[in-house]
Amino acid sequence: RYIGPFKILKRIGPVAYKLELPEELSNVYKTFHVFNLKKGLSDESLIIPMKELKLDDKLNFVEEPVEIMDREIKQLRQSRIPIIKVRWNSKIGQEYTWEREDEILDKYPHLFSNISLSSS
């Protein structure tokens, strides 16, 4: 997974580049091997502003749900389980998954403040 794009400041030898990184990434070393770089995308819809990125202590991207898109009841043999379609803040573009409603409600109750979804 990648974040960016970032401006290349200069080439460091045949296989490394020094990048201009934002202040939020000040604890990251600014020189990268070409294997860790990817050509920048020109599709604006795929760009996520740095202020919306959340990184953990190992600088991994933390995906979080953005909104609830739909709700259904999954009928099993002996029970019915409410599930919801969640839109995530994925850095690869819009990403949707079906999740158990109770699990998302426990972790992200703020998503349920203004929803009015019909259950199927």
Helices and strands as residue ranges (DSSP letters): E 7-12, E 16-20, G 23-25, E 31-33, G 34-36, G 44-46, G 50-52, E 65-75, E 80-88, E 95-100, H 101-107, G 109-112
